[in-house]
Amino acid sequence: MTHSKREYGGTIVNVITALIFFGLLGYGIMWLIKGYGQAGEQYAETMVHAKHDATSVACQMNMRAIGQNLQMYAISNGTFPASLEELMEFSGSTKLFKCPLPEGEQYKYISGQDRNASDQNIVMFEPKAVHDGRAGVLRLGGQIELLTPEELEQAVTLTLNTLKR
């Protein structure tokens, strides 16, 4: 049995067609796997970011509760607490006074202020900028903000300078 050139030509075309088909199929599968891998990575990043945002909100809620405790203390005693420990004792919870992030530290309290001081004075702040490069602050007027380390340093210095007068 002899093979004609036409049969061999058809076989080569079939092999080339099969190689192209399977090559494209393989490329398509790789593209899908890569796409799912990137989507999974983005999902994981989004979940970490959402958890971080939730912790930032919890930190701000701590500051809001501390602000309310400060006002209640001032109403009850006619002045603000002399120390952070006195405020903690009045509040009944030391958990409020630390950022819930693992790298968060205990808040710092600026004592010596009275109800006539500027609402813009910083009364409590985080010593480390753990919220995307920002630190939480509680102003005497009850406002809660996130400041860069430079802004925090300026605000604390301004507050301390007003207390020296």
mmCIF file of the C-alpha atoms, coordinates in Angstrom:
data_MODEL
# 
_entry.id   MODEL 
# 
loop_
_atom_site.group_PDB 
_atom_site.id 
_atom_site.type_symbol 
_atom_site.label_atom_id 
_atom_site.label_alt_id 
_atom_site.label_comp_id 
_atom_site.label_asym_id 
_atom_site.label_entity_id 
_atom_site.label_seq_id 
_atom_site.pdbx_PDB_ins_code 
_atom_site.Cartn_x 
_atom_site.Cartn_y 
_atom_site.Cartn_z 
_atom_site.occupancy 
_atom_site.B_iso_or_equiv 
_atom_site.pdbx_formal_charge 
_atom_site.auth_seq_id 
_atom_site.auth_comp_id 
_atom_site.auth_asym_id 
_atom_site.auth_atom_id 
_atom_site.pdbx_PDB_model_num 
ATOM 1   C CA . MET A 1 1   ? 0.000   0.000  0.000  1.00 0.00 ? 1   MET A CA 1 
ATOM 2   C CA . THR A 1 2   ? 1.490   3.222  -1.118 1.00 0.00 ? 2   THR A CA 1 
ATOM 3   C CA . HIS A 1 3   ? 0.660   6.611  0.263  1.00 0.00 ? 3   HIS A CA 1 
ATOM 4   C CA . SER A 1 4   ? 0.082   9.498  -2.043 1.00 0.00 ? 4   SER A CA 1 
ATOM 5   C CA . LYS A 1 5   ? 1.486   12.949 -1.477 1.00 0.00 ? 5   LYS A CA 1 
ATOM 6   C CA . ARG A 1 6   ? -2.004  14.172 -0.837 1.00 0.00 ? 6   ARG A CA 1 
ATOM 7   C CA . GLU A 1 7   ? -2.387  11.917 2.219  1.00 0.00 ? 7   GLU A CA 1 
ATOM 8   C CA . TYR A 1 8   ? 0.917   13.129 3.738  1.00 0.00 ? 8   TYR A CA 1 
ATOM 9   C CA . GLY A 1 9   ? 0.008   16.753 3.047  1.00 0.00 ? 9   GLY A CA 1 
ATOM 10  C CA . GLY A 1 10  ? -3.299  16.287 4.792  1.00 0.00 ? 10  GLY A CA 1 
ATOM 11  C CA . THR A 1 11  ? -1.565  14.738 7.783  1.00 0.00 ? 11  THR A CA 1 
ATOM 12  C CA . ILE A 1 12  ? 0.859   17.676 8.120  1.00 0.00 ? 12  ILE A CA 1 
ATOM 13  C CA . VAL A 1 13  ? -2.005  20.170 7.894  1.00 0.00 ? 13  VAL A CA 1 
ATOM 14  C CA . ASN A 1 14  ? -3.906  18.201 10.532 1.00 0.00 ? 14  ASN A CA 1 
ATOM 15  C CA . VAL A 1 15  ? -0.871  18.166 12.839 1.00 0.00 ? 15  VAL A CA 1 
ATOM 16  C CA . ILE A 1 16  ? -0.274  21.902 12.396 1.00 0.00 ? 16  ILE A CA 1 
ATOM 17  C CA . THR A 1 17  ? -3.969  22.629 12.943 1.00 0.00 ? 17  THR A CA 1 
ATOM 18  C CA . ALA A 1 18  ? -3.950  20.481 16.092 1.00 0.00 ? 18  ALA A CA 1 
ATOM 19  C CA . LEU A 1 19  ? -0.826  22.236 17.412 1.00 0.00 ? 19  LEU A CA 1 
ATOM 20  C CA . ILE A 1 20  ? -2.366  25.669 16.820 1.00 0.00 ? 20  ILE A CA 1 
ATOM 21  C CA . PHE A 1 21  ? -5.663  24.575 18.387 1.00 0.00 ? 21  PHE A CA 1 
ATOM 22  C CA . PHE A 1 22  ? -4.057  23.073 21.493 1.00 0.00 ? 22  PHE A CA 1 
ATOM 23  C CA . GLY A 1 23  ? -1.635  26.010 21.767 1.00 0.00 ? 23  GLY A CA 1 
ATOM 24  C CA . LEU A 1 24  ? -4.538  28.474 21.732 1.00 0.00 ? 24  LEU A CA 1 
ATOM 25  C CA . LEU A 1 25  ? -6.468  26.310 24.175 1.00 0.00 ? 25  LEU A CA 1 
ATOM 26  C CA . GLY A 1 26  ? -3.473  26.199 26.520 1.00 0.00 ? 26  GLY A CA 1 
ATOM 27  C CA . TYR A 1 27  ? -3.003  29.967 26.221 1.00 0.00 ? 27  TYR A CA 1 
ATOM 28  C CA . GLY A 1 28  ? -6.693  30.501 27.029 1.00 0.00 ? 28  GLY A CA 1 
ATOM 29  C CA . ILE A 1 29  ? -6.462  28.286 30.098 1.00 0.00 ? 29  ILE A CA 1 
ATOM 30  C CA . MET A 1 30  ? -3.320  30.108 31.279 1.00 0.00 ? 30  MET A CA 1 
ATOM 31  C CA . TRP A 1 31  ? -5.093  33.439 30.760 1.00 0.00 ? 31  TRP A CA 1 
ATOM 32  C CA . LEU A 1 32  ? -8.065  32.257 32.858 1.00 0.00 ? 32  LEU A CA 1 
ATOM 33  C CA . ILE A 1 33  ? -5.847  30.938 35.643 1.00 0.00 ? 33  ILE A CA 1 
ATOM 34  C CA . LYS A 1 34  ? -3.870  34.174 35.706 1.00 0.00 ? 34  LYS A CA 1 
ATOM 35  C CA . GLY A 1 35  ? -7.107  36.205 35.794 1.00 0.00 ? 35  GLY A CA 1 
ATOM 36  C CA . TYR A 1 36  ? -8.492  34.168 38.679 1.00 0.00 ? 36  TYR A CA 1 
ATOM 37  C CA . GLY A 1 37  ? -5.172  34.443 40.495 1.00 0.00 ? 37  GLY A CA 1 
ATOM 38  C CA . GLN A 1 38  ? -5.207  38.245 40.186 1.00 0.00 ? 38  GLN A CA 1 
ATOM 39  C CA . ALA A 1 39  ? -8.853  38.375 41.257 1.00 0.00 ? 39  ALA A CA 1 
ATOM 40  C CA . GLY A 1 40  ? -8.048  36.266 44.314 1.00 0.00 ? 40  GLY A CA 1 
ATOM 41  C CA . GLU A 1 41  ? -5.121  38.514 45.146 1.00 0.00 ? 41  GLU A CA 1 
ATOM 42  C CA . GLN A 1 42  ? -7.291  41.627 44.798 1.00 0.00 ? 42  GLN A CA 1 
ATOM 43  C CA . TYR A 1 43  ? -9.972  40.014 46.977 1.00 0.00 ? 43  TYR A CA 1 
ATOM 44  C CA . ALA A 1 44  ? -7.417  39.228 49.673 1.00 0.00 ? 44  ALA A CA 1 
ATOM 45  C CA . GLU A 1 45  ? -6.056  42.793 49.561 1.00 0.00 ? 45  GLU A CA 1 
ATOM 46  C CA . THR A 1 46  ? -9.587  44.188 49.767 1.00 0.00 ? 46  THR A CA 1 
ATOM 47  C CA . MET A 1 47  ? -10.389 42.009 52.790 1.00 0.00 ? 47  MET A CA 1 
ATOM 48  C CA . VAL A 1 48  ? -7.217  43.124 54.596 1.00 0.00 ? 48  VAL A CA 1 
ATOM 49  C CA . HIS A 1 49  ? -8.019  46.761 53.783 1.00 0.00 ? 49  HIS A CA 1 
ATOM 50  C CA . ALA A 1 50  ? -11.624 46.348 55.016 1.00 0.00 ? 50  ALA A CA 1 
ATOM 51  C CA . LYS A 1 51  ? -10.395 44.822 58.284 1.00 0.00 ? 51  LYS A CA 1 
ATOM 52  C CA . HIS A 1 52  ? -7.941  47.696 58.707 1.00 0.00 ? 52  HIS A CA 1 
ATOM 53  C CA . ASP A 1 53  ? -10.717 50.231 58.038 1.00 0.00 ? 53  ASP A CA 1 
ATOM 54  C CA . ALA A 1 54  ? -12.966 48.523 60.589 1.00 0.00 ? 54  ALA A CA 1 
ATOM 55  C CA . THR A 1 55  ? -10.193 48.716 63.174 1.00 0.00 ? 55  THR A CA 1 
ATOM 56  C CA . SER A 1 56  ? -9.688  52.412 62.377 1.00 0.00 ? 56  SER A CA 1 
ATOM 57  C CA . VAL A 1 57  ? -13.401 52.986 62.978 1.00 0.00 ? 57  VAL A CA 1 
ATOM 58  C CA . ALA A 1 58  ? -13.171 51.069 66.281 1.00 0.00 ? 58  ALA A CA 1 
ATOM 59  C CA . CYS A 1 59  ? -10.254 53.298 67.289 1.00 0.00 ? 59  CYS A CA 1 
ATOM 60  C CA . GLN A 1 60  ? -12.274 56.420 66.457 1.00 0.00 ? 60  GLN A CA 1 
ATOM 61  C CA . MET A 1 61  ? -15.234 55.060 68.433 1.00 0.00 ? 61  MET A CA 1 
ATOM 62  C CA . ASN A 1 62  ? -12.895 54.594 71.414 1.00 0.00 ? 62  ASN A CA 1 
ATOM 63  C CA . MET A 1 63  ? -11.888 58.244 71.105 1.00 0.00 ? 63  MET A CA 1 
ATOM 64  C CA . ARG A 1 64  ? -15.532 59.317 70.866 1.00 0.00 ? 64  ARG A CA 1 
ATOM 65  C CA . ALA A 1 65  ? -16.341 57.395 74.072 1.00 0.00 ? 65  ALA A CA 1 
ATOM 66  C CA . ILE A 1 66  ? -13.317 58.959 75.784 1.00 0.00 ? 66  ILE A CA 1 
ATOM 67  C CA . GLY A 1 67  ? -14.522 62.403 74.691 1.00 0.00 ? 67  GLY A CA 1 
ATOM 68  C CA . GLN A 1 68  ? -17.935 61.727 76.219 1.00 0.00 ? 68  GLN A CA 1 
ATOM 69  C CA . ASN A 1 69  ? -16.306 60.474 79.421 1.00 0.00 ? 69  ASN A CA 1 
ATOM 70  C CA . LEU A 1 70  ? -14.183 63.640 79.570 1.00 0.00 ? 70  LEU A CA 1 
ATOM 71  C CA . GLN A 1 71  ? -17.275 65.822 79.279 1.00 0.00 ? 71  GLN A CA 1 
ATOM 72  C CA . MET A 1 72  ? -19.119 63.821 81.950 1.00 0.00 ? 72  MET A CA 1 
ATOM 73  C CA . TYR A 1 73  ? -16.078 64.051 84.223 1.00 0.00 ? 73  TYR A CA 1 
ATOM 74  C CA . ALA A 1 74  ? -15.872 67.828 83.675 1.00 0.00 ? 74  ALA A CA 1 
ATOM 75  C CA . ILE A 1 75  ? -19.584 68.250 84.436 1.00 0.00 ? 75  ILE A CA 1 
ATOM 76  C CA . SER A 1 76  ? -19.305 66.127 87.582 1.00 0.00 ? 76  SER A CA 1 
ATOM 77  C CA . ASN A 1 77  ? -16.048 67.611 88.878 1.00 0.00 ? 77  ASN A CA 1 
ATOM 78  C CA . GLY A 1 78  ? -15.908 71.094 87.363 1.00 0.00 ? 78  GLY A CA 1 
ATOM 79  C CA . THR A 1 79  ? -12.551 70.300 85.724 1.00 0.00 ? 79  THR A CA 1 
ATOM 80  C CA . PHE A 1 80  ? -10.877 67.749 83.508 1.00 0.00 ? 80  PHE A CA 1 
ATOM 81  C CA . PRO A 1 81  ? -8.946  64.821 85.026 1.00 0.00 ? 81  PRO A CA 1 
ATOM 82  C CA . ALA A 1 82  ? -5.440  65.577 86.227 1.00 0.00 ? 82  ALA A CA 1 
ATOM 83  C CA . SER A 1 83  ? -4.022  62.404 84.677 1.00 0.00 ? 83  SER A CA 1 
ATOM 84  C CA . LEU A 1 84  ? -4.753  59.617 82.227 1.00 0.00 ? 84  LEU A CA 1 
ATOM 85  C CA . GLU A 1 85  ? -4.991  57.173 85.132 1.00 0.00 ? 85  GLU A CA 1 
ATOM 86  C CA . GLU A 1 86  ? -7.701  59.301 86.772 1.00 0.00 ? 86  GLU A CA 1 
ATOM 87  C CA . LEU A 1 87  ? -9.651  59.362 83.506 1.00 0.00 ? 87  LEU A CA 1 
ATOM 88  C CA . MET A 1 88  ? -9.249  55.586 83.103 1.00 0.00 ? 88  MET A CA 1 
ATOM 89  C CA . GLU A 1 89  ? -10.522 55.008 86.625 1.00 0.00 ? 89  GLU A CA 1 
ATOM 90  C CA . PHE A 1 90  ? -13.528 57.255 85.971 1.00 0.00 ? 90  PHE A CA 1 
ATOM 91  C CA . SER A 1 91  ? -14.230 55.501 82.647 1.00 0.00 ? 91  SER A CA 1 
ATOM 92  C CA . GLY A 1 92  ? -14.083 52.047 84.184 1.00 0.00 ? 92  GLY A CA 1 
ATOM 93  C CA . SER A 1 93  ? -12.362 50.525 81.150 1.00 0.00 ? 93  SER A CA 1 
ATOM 94  C CA . THR A 1 94  ? -8.732  50.606 80.151 1.00 0.00 ? 94  THR A CA 1 
ATOM 95  C CA . LYS A 1 95  ? -9.511  48.964 76.772 1.00 0.00 ? 95  LYS A CA 1 
ATOM 96  C CA . LEU A 1 96  ? -10.819 52.288 75.462 1.00 0.00 ? 96  LEU A CA 1 
ATOM 97  C CA . PHE A 1 97  ? -7.419  53.884 75.868 1.00 0.00 ? 97  PHE A CA 1 
ATOM 98  C CA . LYS A 1 98  ? -5.493  51.793 73.332 1.00 0.00 ? 98  LYS A CA 1 
ATOM 99  C CA . CYS A 1 99  ? -5.847  51.506 69.591 1.00 0.00 ? 99  CYS A CA 1 
ATOM 100 C CA . PRO A 1 100 ? -7.201  48.028 68.729 1.00 0.00 ? 100 PRO A CA 1 
ATOM 101 C CA . LEU A 1 101 ? -4.657  47.536 65.928 1.00 0.00 ? 101 LEU A CA 1 
ATOM 102 C CA . PRO A 1 102 ? -1.893  45.091 66.902 1.00 0.00 ? 102 PRO A CA 1 
ATOM 103 C CA . GLU A 1 103 ? 0.751   47.805 66.385 1.00 0.00 ? 103 GLU A CA 1 
ATOM 104 C CA . GLY A 1 104 ? -1.356  50.406 68.200 1.00 0.00 ? 104 GLY A CA 1 
ATOM 105 C CA . GLU A 1 105 ? -0.232  51.869 71.511 1.00 0.00 ? 105 GLU A CA 1 
ATOM 106 C CA . GLN A 1 106 ? -1.905  53.425 74.525 1.00 0.00 ? 106 GLN A CA 1 
ATOM 107 C CA . TYR A 1 107 ? -3.267  56.896 73.816 1.00 0.00 ? 107 TYR A CA 1 
ATOM 108 C CA . LYS A 1 108 ? -1.534  59.940 75.296 1.00 0.00 ? 108 LYS A CA 1 
ATOM 109 C CA . TYR A 1 109 ? -3.515  62.430 77.379 1.00 0.00 ? 109 TYR A CA 1 
ATOM 110 C CA . ILE A 1 110 ? -2.646  66.124 77.599 1.00 0.00 ? 110 ILE A CA 1 
ATOM 111 C CA . SER A 1 111 ? -3.647  67.197 81.089 1.00 0.00 ? 111 SER A CA 1 
ATOM 112 C CA . GLY A 1 112 ? -3.916  70.706 82.525 1.00 0.00 ? 112 GLY A CA 1 
ATOM 113 C CA . GLN A 1 113 ? -6.725  71.894 80.247 1.00 0.00 ? 113 GLN A CA 1 
ATOM 114 C CA . ASP A 1 114 ? -9.984  73.441 81.331 1.00 0.00 ? 114 ASP A CA 1 
ATOM 115 C CA . ARG A 1 115 ? -13.386 73.987 79.762 1.00 0.00 ? 115 ARG A CA 1 
ATOM 116 C CA . ASN A 1 116 ? -12.391 77.518 78.667 1.00 0.00 ? 116 ASN A CA 1 
ATOM 117 C CA . ALA A 1 117 ? -9.517  76.260 76.500 1.00 0.00 ? 117 ALA A CA 1 
ATOM 118 C CA . SER A 1 118 ? -9.799  76.259 72.722 1.00 0.00 ? 118 SER A CA 1 
ATOM 119 C CA . ASP A 1 119 ? -11.947 73.525 71.194 1.00 0.00 ? 119 ASP A CA 1 
ATOM 120 C CA . GLN A 1 120 ? -9.058  72.948 68.761 1.00 0.00 ? 120 GLN A CA 1 
ATOM 121 C CA . ASN A 1 121 ? -6.686  71.847 71.538 1.00 0.00 ? 121 ASN A CA 1 
ATOM 122 C CA . ILE A 1 122 ? -5.618  68.215 71.406 1.00 0.00 ? 122 ILE A CA 1 
ATOM 123 C CA . VAL A 1 123 ? -6.699  66.396 74.555 1.00 0.00 ? 123 VAL A CA 1 
ATOM 124 C CA . MET A 1 124 ? -5.822  62.825 73.528 1.00 0.00 ? 124 MET A CA 1 
ATOM 125 C CA . PHE A 1 125 ? -3.816  61.335 70.674 1.00 0.00 ? 125 PHE A CA 1 
ATOM 126 C CA . GLU A 1 126 ? -2.176  58.199 69.360 1.00 0.00 ? 126 GLU A CA 1 
ATOM 127 C CA . PRO A 1 127 ? 1.616   58.293 69.583 1.00 0.00 ? 127 PRO A CA 1 
ATOM 128 C CA . LYS A 1 128 ? 2.049   56.141 66.444 1.00 0.00 ? 128 LYS A CA 1 
ATOM 129 C CA . ALA A 1 129 ? 0.587   56.808 62.995 1.00 0.00 ? 129 ALA A CA 1 
ATOM 130 C CA . VAL A 1 130 ? -0.928  53.341 62.474 1.00 0.00 ? 130 VAL A CA 1 
ATOM 131 C CA . HIS A 1 131 ? -3.911  54.288 60.297 1.00 0.00 ? 131 HIS A CA 1 
ATOM 132 C CA . ASP A 1 132 ? -2.397  54.490 56.802 1.00 0.00 ? 132 ASP A CA 1 
ATOM 133 C CA . GLY A 1 133 ? 0.312   56.824 58.058 1.00 0.00 ? 133 GLY A CA 1 
ATOM 134 C CA . ARG A 1 134 ? -2.016  58.864 60.269 1.00 0.00 ? 134 ARG A CA 1 
ATOM 135 C CA . ALA A 1 135 ? -2.657  59.036 63.994 1.00 0.00 ? 135 ALA A CA 1 
ATOM 136 C CA . GLY A 1 136 ? -6.012  59.530 65.680 1.00 0.00 ? 136 GLY A CA 1 
ATOM 137 C CA . VAL A 1 137 ? -6.573  62.635 67.789 1.00 0.00 ? 137 VAL A CA 1 
ATOM 138 C CA . LEU A 1 138 ? -9.362  63.856 70.027 1.00 0.00 ? 138 LEU A CA 1 
ATOM 139 C CA . ARG A 1 139 ? -9.776  67.600 70.207 1.00 0.00 ? 139 ARG A CA 1 
ATOM 140 C CA . LEU A 1 140 ? -11.203 69.331 73.273 1.00 0.00 ? 140 LEU A CA 1 
ATOM 141 C CA . GLY A 1 141 ? -14.350 70.217 71.324 1.00 0.00 ? 141 GLY A CA 1 
ATOM 142 C CA . GLY A 1 142 ? -15.009 66.502 70.680 1.00 0.00 ? 142 GLY A CA 1 
ATOM 143 C CA . GLN A 1 143 ? -13.795 66.364 67.068 1.00 0.00 ? 143 GLN A CA 1 
ATOM 144 C CA . ILE A 1 144 ? -11.911 63.236 66.076 1.00 0.00 ? 144 ILE A CA 1 
ATOM 145 C CA . GLU A 1 145 ? -9.374  63.436 63.279 1.00 0.00 ? 145 GLU A CA 1 
ATOM 146 C CA . LEU A 1 146 ? -6.601  61.456 61.650 1.00 0.00 ? 146 LEU A CA 1 
ATOM 147 C CA . LEU A 1 147 ? -3.432  63.521 61.308 1.00 0.00 ? 147 LEU A CA 1 
ATOM 148 C CA . THR A 1 148 ? -0.076  62.886 59.683 1.00 0.00 ? 148 THR A CA 1 
ATOM 149 C CA . PRO A 1 149 ? 2.858   62.742 62.112 1.00 0.00 ? 149 PRO A CA 1 
ATOM 150 C CA . GLU A 1 150 ? 3.857   66.282 61.080 1.00 0.00 ? 150 GLU A CA 1 
ATOM 151 C CA . GLU A 1 151 ? 0.324   67.649 61.608 1.00 0.00 ? 151 GLU A CA 1 
ATOM 152 C CA . LEU A 1 152 ? 0.104   65.831 64.944 1.00 0.00 ? 152 LEU A CA 1 
ATOM 153 C CA . GLU A 1 153 ? 3.397   67.286 66.137 1.00 0.00 ? 153 GLU A CA 1 
ATOM 154 C CA . GLN A 1 154 ? 2.265   70.808 65.201 1.00 0.00 ? 154 GLN A CA 1 
ATOM 155 C CA . ALA A 1 155 ? -1.148  70.390 66.863 1.00 0.00 ? 155 ALA A CA 1 
ATOM 156 C CA . VAL A 1 156 ? 0.338   68.956 70.080 1.00 0.00 ? 156 VAL A CA 1 
ATOM 157 C CA . THR A 1 157 ? 2.978   71.719 70.198 1.00 0.00 ? 157 THR A CA 1 
ATOM 158 C CA . LEU A 1 158 ? 0.281   74.366 69.697 1.00 0.00 ? 158 LEU A CA 1 
ATOM 159 C CA . THR A 1 159 ? -1.817  72.821 72.490 1.00 0.00 ? 159 THR A CA 1 
ATOM 160 C CA . LEU A 1 160 ? 1.153   72.644 74.873 1.00 0.00 ? 160 LEU A CA 1 
ATOM 161 C CA . ASN A 1 161 ? 2.076   76.263 74.098 1.00 0.00 ? 161 ASN A CA 1 
ATOM 162 C CA . THR A 1 162 ? -1.447  77.439 74.970 1.00 0.00 ? 162 THR A CA 1 
ATOM 163 C CA . LEU A 1 163 ? -1.217  75.627 78.326 1.00 0.00 ? 163 LEU A CA 1 
ATOM 164 C CA . LYS A 1 164 ? 2.009   77.454 79.288 1.00 0.00 ? 164 LYS A CA 1 
ATOM 165 C CA . ARG A 1 165 ? 0.279   80.839 79.222 1.00 0.00 ? 165 ARG A CA 1 
# 
